[in-house]
Amino acid sequence: MRLLMLLCVLNLAALQPLRAEEPSSVCHDSECFPTTTSVGEARLRLQGIGLLRVWQFRVYTAALHVPENWDAKGDVLDAIPKRLELRYHREITRAQIVKASEDLLARTPGVDKTVLQERLDRIYDWYRDVKAGDSYVLEYHPDTGTTLLSNGEFVGTIPGDDFARAKFGLWLGSTSLSDSLREKLLTPYPRARARAPRR
């Protein structure tokens, strides 16, 4: 009798649908980004992915990671850990990157350039010309500040919540460089195609 009951339980278990494996990355426009990562000790999840186009040109694909418990109703520019990655599809000069940043900051309300300029000049000095396949990453943690990585390599860290708000605001603020890209970065990633890890 016990053997019969055990066989019934095993048969029922075999009929249960298998749970979908949590994807380790999400792909969009040929670029794949991890669904989870970390900044310092903070665990982050992928929030959104978007492609920036200027006219008909693909400029870069961007991905935003936020804390696992972040509420989308909150302000992503608050002093919370976050990570923004840009993967470039074309050549852009350092001068073009700096000019775009300066032009946008000049028309962003609440940004005090007199307070930020020394730190802005520091990160501008770190920038280099980029080509297709290159990447820049901005990581922020309240305990350390804003860290720049180039092609996965550490470049430097700049302190200050005010600096992080201004810098991340270029993509995520109310006067961001692209309303469409901002919306995509803040839209949860299931709209993109999830990819389970290969075995």
ZANU-733308 format. One record per residue: residue number from 1; residue in one letter; x, y, z of N, C-alpha, C in turn. Coordinates in Angstrom, 3 decimals. Layout:
# residues N
NUM, a, X, Y, Z, X, Y, Z, X, Y, Z
...
END
This chain:
# residues 199
1, m, 0.826, -1.211, 0.000, 0.000, 0.000, 0.000, 0.860, 1.261, 0.000
2, r, 1.874, 1.264, 0.880, 2.770, 2.426, 0.929, 3.501, 2.608, -0.389
3, l, 3.899, 1.487, -1.014, 4.585, 1.560, -2.305, 3.662, 2.148, -3.355
4, l, 2.385, 1.786, -3.331, 1.422, 2.296, -4.290, 1.227, 3.795, -4.118
5, m, 1.138, 4.238, -2.851, 0.971, 5.663, -2.582, 2.193, 6.451, -3.044
6, l, 3.395, 5.895, -2.836, 4.623, 6.561, -3.264, 4.662, 6.716, -4.772
7, l, 4.241, 5.659, -5.471, 4.216, 5.712, -6.932, 3.236, 6.767, -7.425
8, c, 2.096, 6.907, -6.731, 1.109, 7.909, -7.119, 1.670, 9.319, -6.943
9, v, 2.361, 9.546, -5.815, 2.960, 10.860, -5.565, 3.996, 11.194, -6.625
10, l, 4.846, 10.234, -6.972, 5.878, 10.466, -7.988, 5.255, 10.766, -9.336
11, n, 4.166, 10.064, -9.678, 3.496, 10.303, -10.955, 2.895, 11.700, -11.008
12, l, 2.291, 12.131, -9.885, 1.721, 13.473, -9.827, 2.803, 14.535, -9.960
13, a, 3.931, 14.300, -9.319, 5.039, 15.256, -9.409, 5.542, 15.373, -10.838
14, a, 5.562, 14.231, -11.543, 6.046, 14.243, -12.922, 5.132, 15.034, -13.829
15, l, 3.834, 15.125, -13.435, 2.879, 15.836, -14.261, 2.908, 17.349, -14.027
16, q, 3.547, 17.809, -12.938, 3.607, 19.234, -12.636, 4.487, 19.944, -13.663
17, p, 4.046, 21.094, -14.158, 4.872, 21.824, -15.128, 6.162, 22.307, -14.487
18, l, 7.236, 22.256, -15.252, 8.518, 22.733, -14.758, 8.506, 24.251, -14.675
19, r, 9.083, 24.786, -13.595, 9.175, 26.233, -13.458, 10.192, 26.788, -14.443
20, a, 9.833, 27.893, -15.055, 10.751, 28.509, -16.017, 12.016, 28.952, -15.301
21, e, 13.127, 28.691, -15.919, 14.401, 29.079, -15.325, 14.571, 30.582, -15.422
22, e, 14.983, 31.193, -14.329, 15.190, 32.640, -14.316, 16.304, 32.995, -15.301
23, p, 16.013, 33.862, -16.284, 17.048, 34.197, -17.263, 18.199, 34.949, -16.612
24, s, 19.387, 34.694, -17.087, 20.554, 35.389, -16.537, 20.858, 36.669, -17.297
25, s, 20.251, 36.824, -18.476, 20.473, 38.037, -19.250, 19.252, 38.348, -20.095
26, v, 19.189, 39.592, -20.533, 18.106, 40.059, -21.391, 18.740, 40.742, -22.600
27, c, 18.209, 40.447, -23.783, 18.798, 40.964, -25.016, 17.876, 41.969, -25.692
28, h, 18.494, 42.991, -26.234, 17.743, 44.032, -26.944, 18.670, 44.634, -27.996
29, d, 18.207, 44.656, -29.234, 18.995, 45.250, -30.314, 20.396, 44.632, -30.373
30, s, 20.455, 43.320, -30.266, 21.680, 42.510, -30.369, 22.601, 42.633, -29.159
31, e, 22.223, 43.415, -28.154, 23.037, 43.559, -26.949, 22.362, 42.845, -25.786
32, c, 23.135, 42.056, -25.021, 22.595, 41.314, -23.884, 23.179, 41.870, -22.578
33, f, 22.305, 42.056, -21.601, 22.701, 42.613, -20.305, 22.268, 41.669, -19.186
34, p, 23.054, 41.574, -18.104, 22.688, 40.687, -16.996, 21.419, 41.175, -16.302
35, t, 20.615, 40.235, -15.823, 19.393, 40.620, -15.125, 19.688, 41.071, -13.704
36, t, 20.818, 40.653, -13.149, 21.218, 41.100, -11.812, 22.696, 41.450, -11.818
37, t, 23.070, 42.385, -10.952, 24.466, 42.765, -10.792, 24.600, 43.397, -9.407
38, s, 25.709, 44.025, -9.133, 25.889, 44.656, -7.824, 26.779, 45.884, -7.958
39, v, 26.561, 46.820, -7.045, 27.429, 47.985, -6.890, 27.789, 48.041, -5.419
40, g, 29.054, 47.802, -5.118, 29.444, 47.638, -3.724, 28.749, 46.407, -3.166
41, e, 28.099, 46.559, -2.033, 27.367, 45.451, -1.435, 25.894, 45.457, -1.844
42, a, 25.490, 46.420, -2.643, 24.084, 46.539, -3.044, 23.782, 45.623, -4.224
43, r, 22.745, 44.812, -4.098, 22.282, 43.964, -5.185, 21.330, 44.758, -6.064
44, l, 21.562, 44.710, -7.362, 20.748, 45.455, -8.316, 20.081, 44.516, -9.303
45, r, 18.927, 44.938, -9.808, 18.214, 44.195, -10.847, 18.081, 45.077, -12.080
46, l, 17.946, 44.427, -13.220, 17.769, 45.163, -14.468, 16.397, 45.818, -14.490
47, q, 16.365, 47.121, -14.720, 15.097, 47.836, -14.800, 14.639, 47.973, -16.249
48, g, 15.513, 48.490, -17.115, 15.099, 48.706, -18.495, 16.270, 48.824, -19.448
49, i, 15.966, 48.663, -20.730, 16.962, 48.745, -21.804, 16.392, 49.609, -22.917
50, g, 17.234, 50.413, -23.541, 16.766, 51.226, -24.656, 17.872, 51.552, -25.635
51, l, 17.476, 51.819, -26.863, 18.409, 52.199, -27.929, 18.263, 53.680, -28.214
52, l, 19.381, 54.398, -28.211, 19.369, 55.804, -28.594, 19.680, 55.922, -30.081
53, r, 18.778, 56.576, -30.780, 18.992, 56.889, -32.196, 19.046, 58.400, -32.373
54, v, 19.913, 58.845, -33.241, 19.952, 60.242, -33.650, 19.739, 60.246, -35.149
55, w, 18.589, 60.784, -35.556, 18.127, 60.635, -36.924, 18.024, 59.142, -37.226
56, q, 18.700, 58.654, -38.260, 18.607, 57.219, -38.563, 19.766, 56.429, -37.965
57, f, 20.644, 57.084, -37.218, 21.855, 56.434, -36.731, 21.656, 55.817, -35.346
58, r, 22.098, 54.580, -35.192, 22.130, 53.922, -33.896, 23.364, 54.413, -33.144
59, v, 23.171, 55.032, -31.990, 24.298, 55.610, -31.248, 24.779, 54.634, -30.185
60, y, 23.908, 54.254, -29.263, 24.274, 53.246, -28.258, 23.025, 52.594, -27.680
61, t, 23.235, 51.411, -27.118, 22.194, 50.723, -26.354, 22.533, 50.910, -24.883
62, a, 21.537, 51.306, -24.101, 21.742, 51.597, -22.677, 20.922, 50.651, -21.818
63, a, 21.451, 50.330, -20.629, 20.738, 49.484, -19.671, 20.870, 50.091, -18.284
64, l, 19.761, 50.089, -17.545, 19.736, 50.643, -16.197, 19.456, 49.541, -15.184
65, h, 20.295, 49.474, -14.135, 20.076, 48.571, -13.006, 19.789, 49.397, -11.757
66, v, 18.812, 48.952, -10.975, 18.399, 49.642, -9.744, 18.322, 48.628, -8.613
67, p, 18.187, 49.079, -7.350, 18.071, 48.129, -6.242, 16.891, 47.175, -6.416
68, e, 17.036, 45.951, -5.917, 16.012, 44.936, -6.110, 14.668, 45.356, -5.545
69, n, 14.678, 46.164, -4.486, 13.421, 46.565, -3.854, 12.975, 47.966, -4.269
70, w, 13.547, 48.515, -5.334, 13.198, 49.867, -5.751, 11.779, 49.922, -6.283
71, d, 11.040, 50.938, -5.852, 9.672, 51.156, -6.304, 9.699, 52.122, -7.479
72, a, 9.121, 51.713, -8.596, 9.149, 52.535, -9.801, 8.437, 53.870, -9.609
73, k, 7.651, 54.004, -8.527, 6.995, 55.276, -8.261, 7.961, 56.275, -7.620
74, g, 9.117, 55.803, -7.192, 10.104, 56.676, -6.572, 10.925, 57.428, -7.607
75, d, 11.809, 58.275, -7.120, 12.695, 59.053, -7.987, 14.003, 58.299, -8.146
76, v, 14.293, 57.859, -9.359, 15.503, 57.081, -9.598, 16.760, 57.913, -9.366
77, l, 16.626, 59.237, -9.329, 17.774, 60.112, -9.090, 18.053, 60.324, -7.606
78, d, 17.224, 59.733, -6.742, 17.513, 59.797, -5.312, 18.847, 59.106, -5.023
79, a, 19.333, 59.261, -3.798, 20.630, 58.680, -3.413, 20.495, 57.184, -3.164
80, i, 20.243, 56.441, -4.243, 20.157, 54.983, -4.192, 21.210, 54.399, -5.132
81, p, 21.747, 53.216, -4.826, 22.697, 52.593, -5.752, 22.049, 52.381, -7.122
82, k, 22.823, 52.562, -8.169, 22.323, 52.351, -9.525, 23.498, 52.177, -10.480
83, r, 23.177, 51.651, -11.645, 24.213, 51.387, -12.651, 23.637, 51.656, -14.030
84, l, 24.323, 52.459, -14.826, 23.904, 52.766, -16.186, 25.033, 52.393, -17.142
85, e, 24.732, 51.516, -18.083, 25.749, 51.069, -19.046, 25.363, 51.519, -20.445
86, l, 26.340, 52.053, -21.170, 26.164, 52.485, -22.553, 27.091, 51.681, -23.441
87, r, 26.530, 50.985, -24.429, 27.330, 50.226, -25.392, 27.185, 50.880, -26.766
88, y, 28.289, 51.375, -27.271, 28.276, 52.217, -28.465, 28.242, 51.408, -29.762
89, h, 27.516, 51.983, -30.750, 27.403, 51.349, -32.064, 28.119, 52.138, -33.159
90, r, 28.711, 53.272, -32.793, 29.381, 54.094, -33.792, 30.464, 54.931, -33.108
91, e, 31.297, 55.554, -33.907, 32.376, 56.392, -33.371, 31.818, 57.727, -32.880
92, i, 32.262, 58.121, -31.701, 31.913, 59.426, -31.136, 33.166, 59.977, -30.470
93, t, 33.454, 61.241, -30.710, 34.659, 61.821, -30.132, 34.407, 62.259, -28.690
94, r, 35.491, 62.356, -27.949, 35.408, 62.873, -26.583, 34.779, 64.253, -26.582
95, a, 35.157, 65.089, -27.543, 34.628, 66.447, -27.608, 33.111, 66.450, -27.787
96, q, 32.595, 65.532, -28.571, 31.147, 65.443, -28.769, 30.440, 65.016, -27.480
97, i, 31.052, 64.079, -26.755, 30.474, 63.625, -25.487, 30.413, 64.775, -24.491
98, v, 31.515, 65.519, -24.385, 31.584, 66.627, -23.433, 30.593, 67.727, -23.802
99, k, 30.519, 68.076, -25.082, 29.620, 69.153, -25.521, 28.162, 68.789, -25.249
100, a, 27.787, 67.532, -25.545, 26.403, 67.114, -25.304, 26.064, 67.208, -23.824
101, s, 27.009, 66.814, -22.982, 26.803, 66.880, -21.538, 26.661, 68.324, -21.075
102, e, 27.563, 69.189, -21.501, 27.533, 70.585, -21.092, 26.266, 71.294, -21.565
103, d, 25.865, 71.049, -22.810, 24.663, 71.691, -23.353, 23.425, 71.288, -22.562
104, l, 23.340, 70.019, -22.217, 22.163, 69.536, -21.492, 22.153, 70.038, -20.055
105, l, 23.299, 70.030, -19.399, 23.365, 70.518, -18.023, 23.019, 72.007, -17.936
106, a, 23.377, 72.745, -18.980, 23.122, 74.188, -18.985, 21.631, 74.499, -18.961
107, r, 20.806, 73.582, -19.465, 19.366, 73.836, -19.479, 18.593, 72.933, -18.511
108, t, 19.330, 72.316, -17.568, 18.690, 71.479, -16.568, 18.419, 72.279, -15.311
109, p, 17.163, 72.417, -14.906, 16.857, 73.196, -13.703, 17.411, 72.528, -12.449
110, g, 17.888, 73.366, -11.524, 18.385, 72.856, -10.262, 19.836, 72.436, -10.258
111, v, 20.504, 72.490, -11.405, 21.919, 72.122, -11.481, 22.775, 73.371, -11.309
112, d, 23.608, 73.388, -10.279, 24.499, 74.515, -10.003, 25.875, 74.197, -10.585
113, k, 26.125, 74.709, -11.773, 27.393, 74.416, -12.452, 28.591, 74.961, -11.681
114, t, 28.416, 76.049, -10.939, 29.552, 76.610, -10.210, 30.037, 75.650, -9.130
115, v, 29.114, 74.860, -8.578, 29.480, 73.878, -7.556, 30.027, 72.608, -8.185
116, l, 29.504, 72.251, -9.347, 29.839, 70.968, -9.966, 31.011, 71.034, -10.940
117, q, 31.372, 72.225, -11.415, 32.267, 72.313, -12.565, 33.601, 71.599, -12.379
118, e, 34.211, 71.740, -11.199, 35.511, 71.088, -10.988, 35.384, 69.574, -11.131
119, r, 34.320, 69.010, -10.584, 34.120, 67.566, -10.692, 33.721, 67.158, -12.102
120, l, 32.953, 68.004, -12.777, 32.606, 67.722, -14.171, 33.865, 67.713, -15.042
121, d, 34.735, 68.702, -14.834, 35.974, 68.758, -15.613, 36.819, 67.507, -15.381
122, r, 36.763, 66.978, -14.166, 37.540, 65.785, -13.852, 37.049, 64.584, -14.660
123, i, 35.719, 64.394, -14.718, 35.214, 63.243, -15.466, 35.374, 63.468, -16.968
124, y, 35.291, 64.734, -17.404, 35.524, 65.013, -18.823, 36.951, 64.628, -19.219
125, d, 37.902, 64.858, -18.329, 39.292, 64.493, -18.606, 39.451, 62.976, -18.749
126, w, 38.583, 62.232, -18.092, 38.669, 60.770, -18.157, 38.089, 60.194, -19.448
127, y, 37.193, 60.940, -20.076, 36.563, 60.430, -21.294, 37.576, 60.336, -22.438
128, r, 37.348, 59.377, -23.320, 38.146, 59.190, -24.521, 37.220, 59.018, -25.721
129, d, 37.755, 59.164, -26.924, 36.967, 58.861, -28.114, 36.491, 57.409, -28.041
130, v, 35.276, 57.143, -28.513, 34.768, 55.776, -28.517, 34.506, 55.324, -29.946
131, k, 34.521, 54.029, -30.129, 34.201, 53.424, -31.421, 33.183, 52.322, -31.196
132, a, 32.646, 51.786, -32.275, 31.656, 50.714, -32.167, 32.230, 49.559, -31.353
133, g, 31.472, 49.103, -30.366, 31.916, 48.008, -29.510, 32.435, 48.465, -28.158
134, d, 32.735, 49.764, -28.030, 33.191, 50.292, -26.737, 32.011, 50.484, -25.787
135, s, 32.328, 50.621, -24.493, 31.278, 50.857, -23.502, 31.770, 51.787, -22.409
136, y, 30.834, 52.532, -21.852, 31.044, 53.299, -20.632, 29.992, 52.861, -19.625
137, v, 30.382, 52.791, -18.358, 29.452, 52.454, -17.277, 29.579, 53.509, -16.195
138, l, 28.433, 53.975, -15.717, 28.381, 54.840, -14.535, 27.740, 54.042, -13.413
139, e, 28.442, 53.923, -12.293, 27.913, 53.248, -11.109, 27.868, 54.251, -9.964
140, y, 26.777, 54.211, -9.208, 26.667, 55.120, -8.069, 26.314, 54.354, -6.809
141, h, 27.022, 54.682, -5.719, 26.687, 54.185, -4.393, 26.834, 55.352, -3.429
142, p, 25.843, 55.574, -2.553, 25.908, 56.724, -1.632, 27.170, 56.776, -0.785
143, d, 27.770, 55.625, -0.499, 28.955, 55.600, 0.370, 30.230, 56.022, -0.349
144, t, 30.231, 55.921, -1.682, 31.473, 56.179, -2.423, 31.349, 57.279, -3.465
145, g, 30.226, 57.361, -4.149, 30.052, 58.345, -5.199, 29.818, 57.688, -6.546
146, t, 30.152, 58.419, -7.600, 29.921, 57.965, -8.970, 31.219, 57.441, -9.574
147, t, 31.186, 56.202, -10.010, 32.371, 55.558, -10.589, 32.200, 55.406, -12.094
148, l, 33.245, 55.724, -12.838, 33.251, 55.555, -14.285, 34.105, 54.350, -14.643
149, l, 33.555, 53.481, -15.499, 34.308, 52.357, -16.055, 34.311, 52.483, -17.567
150, s, 35.438, 52.183, -18.181, 35.576, 52.219, -19.634, 35.947, 50.821, -20.125
151, n, 35.073, 50.242, -20.947, 35.284, 48.874, -21.436, 35.564, 47.905, -20.283
152, g, 34.824, 48.104, -19.190, 34.935, 47.214, -18.035, 36.056, 47.543, -17.075
153, e, 36.887, 48.524, -17.396, 38.025, 48.884, -16.552, 37.720, 50.122, -15.713
154, f, 38.092, 50.060, -14.437, 37.891, 51.195, -13.533, 38.690, 52.406, -14.011
155, v, 38.026, 53.570, -14.035, 38.699, 54.810, -14.416, 38.860, 55.731, -13.215
156, g, 37.776, 55.944, -12.459, 37.863, 56.818, -11.294, 36.502, 56.993, -10.649
157, t, 36.504, 57.603, -9.461, 35.277, 57.828, -8.698, 35.195, 59.283, -8.276
158, i, 34.011, 59.852, -8.406, 33.783, 61.242, -8.028, 32.706, 61.283, -6.948
159, p, 32.989, 61.942, -5.813, 32.035, 61.957, -4.702, 30.888, 62.936, -4.929
160, g, 29.844, 62.761, -4.110, 28.770, 63.751, -4.084, 27.460, 63.261, -4.659
161, d, 26.396, 63.337, -3.822, 25.064, 63.007, -4.312, 24.616, 64.005, -5.371
162, d, 25.027, 65.272, -5.214, 24.632, 66.301, -6.183, 25.230, 66.010, -7.553
163, f, 26.475, 65.516, -7.564, 27.107, 65.171, -8.837, 26.376, 63.999, -9.494
164, a, 26.056, 62.975, -8.701, 25.367, 61.805, -9.242, 24.012, 62.186, -9.814
165, r, 23.277, 63.029, -9.105, 21.960, 63.444, -9.588, 22.077, 64.170, -10.922
166, a, 23.058, 65.049, -11.037, 23.242, 65.793, -12.289, 23.696, 64.870, -13.420
167, k, 24.643, 63.978, -13.124, 25.206, 63.127, -14.177, 24.189, 62.097, -14.660
168, f, 23.556, 61.371, -13.744, 22.548, 60.396, -14.152, 21.314, 61.086, -14.736
169, g, 21.103, 62.340, -14.323, 19.972, 63.089, -14.844, 20.055, 63.351, -16.339
170, l, 21.260, 63.254, -16.911, 21.402, 63.434, -18.359, 20.566, 62.408, -19.115
171, w, 20.403, 61.231, -18.531, 19.606, 60.168, -19.156, 18.266, 59.937, -18.467
172, l, 18.201, 60.228, -17.161, 17.034, 59.828, -16.380, 16.235, 60.994, -15.820
173, g, 16.682, 62.214, -16.027, 16.000, 63.378, -15.481, 14.860, 63.874, -16.350
174, s, 14.143, 64.866, -15.854, 12.993, 65.408, -16.577, 13.394, 66.127, -17.863
175, t, 14.647, 66.583, -17.943, 15.139, 67.219, -19.169, 16.239, 66.361, -19.791
176, s, 16.023, 65.050, -19.819, 17.022, 64.114, -20.340, 17.255, 64.334, -21.832
177, l, 18.337, 63.771, -22.343, 18.672, 63.964, -23.751, 17.672, 63.299, -24.686
178, s, 16.907, 62.302, -24.172, 15.909, 61.618, -24.997, 14.776, 61.130, -24.104
179, d, 13.588, 61.693, -24.289, 12.435, 61.241, -23.515, 12.124, 59.777, -23.807
180, s, 12.303, 59.385, -25.059, 12.026, 58.002, -25.451, 12.974, 57.036, -24.755
181, l, 14.264, 57.375, -24.733, 15.238, 56.505, -24.070, 14.967, 56.461, -22.568
182, r, 14.674, 57.595, -21.968, 14.369, 57.631, -20.533, 13.204, 56.703, -20.209
183, e, 12.159, 56.769, -21.009, 10.987, 55.921, -20.767, 11.342, 54.441, -20.863
184, k, 12.178, 54.099, -21.836, 12.571, 52.697, -21.993, 13.434, 52.223, -20.830
185, l, 14.318, 53.082, -20.344, 15.175, 52.696, -19.228, 14.375, 52.490, -17.946
186, l, 13.281, 53.219, -17.795, 12.467, 53.112, -16.592, 11.329, 52.112, -16.719
187, t, 11.196, 51.497, -17.914, 10.160, 50.488, -18.129, 10.733, 49.114, -17.829
188, p, 10.064, 48.310, -16.978, 10.594, 46.990, -16.616, 10.954, 46.142, -17.832
189, y, 12.050, 45.394, -17.711, 12.672, 44.723, -18.844, 11.871, 43.628, -19.533
190, p, 10.813, 43.010, -18.966, 10.152, 41.927, -19.718, 9.692, 42.296, -21.118
191, r, 9.630, 43.611, -21.434, 9.272, 43.978, -22.801, 10.378, 43.574, -23.774
192, a, 11.606, 43.341, -23.248, 12.702, 42.864, -24.091, 12.707, 41.338, -24.079
193, r, 13.579, 40.727, -24.828, 13.621, 39.272, -24.944, 14.587, 38.696, -23.938
194, a, 14.074, 37.852, -23.047, 14.913, 37.232, -22.025, 15.638, 36.028, -22.601
195, r, 16.841, 35.850, -22.143, 17.651, 34.705, -22.598, 18.137, 33.924, -21.378
196, a, 17.811, 32.634, -21.349, 18.297, 31.778, -20.273, 19.754, 31.437, -20.562
197, p, 20.533, 31.146, -19.519, 21.952, 30.830, -19.736, 22.118, 29.590, -20.585
198, r, 23.096, 29.612, -21.472, 23.397, 28.440, -22.301, 24.071, 27.370, -21.479
199, r, 23.816, 26.135, -21.822, 24.440, 25.017, -21.128, 25.325, 24.220, -22.076
END
